[in-house]
Amino acid sequence: MENGRYDISKLLMILENRLRNNVVSATANYNVYGYFPSSPEDDYFKGDSTERLDNNQIDAWLTPGNQGSIDCAGAVYVLLAKGLIDTISEEDYNHFKSLYLDRRAIPLANARIGDIIRFENDKRYNKRGLWGGENTIKIASDKYWGFVGSGKHRRYTEQEWKDELARQYNKGRPKDEKIETVPGYDGGATFINVAKVGMTIFDYRQTKGRR
């Protein structure tokens, strides 16, 4: 303690490292289930940093036979929430109002495991399907987990995701309209704001202790 204040930076670093590893573990230990939407106009779970799924909702998305609709953005959101629950506790998590997601503009090489990374398709993609881009979770050096259908996922390199997006773009197009590559990484990495997580838990436990 210095000047009456505690330095919690080391504790937050430990919390963040544990959280990132648990998010990566979630991609290995769980499958996301739910129908991949047939069009952008469908009603489906997209994931939203201002929204908080409760534990039962998260478990539902991780249960085979789930009949809901979810896209790649929703799937990575579910796994970040699961990683957070596995890091703190279900009781603490239930007092969160959101996942407190923060986006950082960084080179892809500087992204860390657990980060949400989006690879963009060609801007001319007309969204006949839902391959305008792929939201992924970085799980290792140049390896990214992505949801591609109920109970299905891919662990691709950056180049493999770009190749997949180009393949989806080229489907049904005449030869003179086909492309060989896509823009790929959109320039930002997203992860849970660990400082806000720590403060939320601290406030909850302080309030709980006064009851």
Buried (B, 14 or more C-beta within 10 A) or exposed (E): EEEEEEEEEEEBEEBBBBBBBBBBBBBEEBBBBBBBBEEEEEEBBBBBBEBBBEBEBBBBBBEEEBEBBBBBBBBBBBBBBBBBBBBBEEEBBEBBEBBBBBBEEEEBEEBEBBBBBBBBBBEEBEEEBBBBBBBBBBBEEEBBBBBBBBEEBBBBEBEBBBBBBBEBBBEEEEEEEEBEEBBBBBBBBBBBBBBBBBBBBEEBEEEEEEE
